């Protein structure tokens, strides 16, 4: 009996251990299934069709913001112009009362309405003739064609600029862009020609890319991010470096420091780099870093839903307070938040870290090797290790709270992939991203992207250094 009881006790202990292990595994799987872009660092594109609920946020927005034009916002409407291109007279011929002829009747009033419409669209053809003249000495000299007149029949800079505008800025697939040119302009451009025009445009931007690299490296604050992309059937990475006035996109087979070095910005950068905390960024030790607060808020929201993690909600509230205080100091023209507010917020930060560490004590185990920590413990360790980077905006008001600038710039690259899928060649991806850098930077300087692209194909690309920026 004693032997049987001992055996049953051992079996019960093993079953209890197995149940505890399975319960922990189920909890971890449920946590992973519950992760989305609102409570973790997962991108919104990973949410799929099952978007997270936004009922509470929408209710709060409805309470403070009504649909439509907001009070004080400038209105926009179609207004008449003083000098129309064409005037069409509508003259009554007979009186509406007695039916008399009105040919000689005096004009007592005119009501004007203006219609804004497109003229008939068609390609214009300009013939260039290079004369050959013979001098009295017997030498024959030929006139030279402009650079864009390269064949007996070719498309000019306007059409080439429109091709890049449609494919790179409006993100039309190549085949649909060719259909648009044929239907609207009567220009039956082959899809291969469109791809060649994009490559030609990128080849003319070497000087622009160097100027943007230099200006980004000299910027006091810059934003960095990366996203995956399929190129030639394999996973590659698109890296971005940007400010409110500059954009630079590059593609590389790697995601880490090798790719960042190839982009040519971070190695020479001496300002504050705002990013999401991806490990390779920390290898640039000569750079001051700032962590994206929006990423941290999402992670804190995910941790706050777990039992015993009340500190996470308090930390999220603190980060929002940090943003508000920094925004107020920036609006007042301050270089940093005042010392009292900084000391108070940093003190709250340390107290909340202490609460979190008390709720997540290190596991006691004799197992060798690296211990597996919970998501809450991992987040706490990062918040503790990178305290200065999390609160960077308190010390430097030029630093924004989040990395939205980089995410907004990269969103257009993700949109291109959703519409057109992957790039077939690495050269094609690099050409698209070079032109995307050009168009994005031009728009940030309030330039018409189509006009900037026309300048490119006319042989003198627009440069931010010469735009008074």
Secondary structure, DSSP 8 states (H G I E B T S, - for coil): -HHHHHHHHHHHHHHHHHHHHHHHHHHHHHHHHT--TTTSS--GGGGTTS----HHHHHHHHHH--SSS-TT---------SS-S--------B-SSS--B-TT---------------------------EEE-TTS-EEE----TT--SSS---HHHHHHHHIIIIIS---HHHHHHHIIIII-----HHHHHHHHHHHHHTTHHHHHHHHHHHHT-SEEEEEEEEEEETTEEEEEEEEE-SS-EEEEEES--SHHHHHHHTSGGG--SEEEE---GGGGG-TTSEEEE-HHHHHHHHHHHHTSTT-HHHHHHHHHHHHHHHHHHHHHHTT-SS--HHHHHHHHHHHHHHHHHHHHHS--------S-----HHHHHHHHHHHTHHHHTHHHH-TTS-SS-HHHHHHHHHHHHHHHHH--BSSHHHHHHHHHHHHHHHHHHHTT--HHHHHHHHHTT----GGGTT-
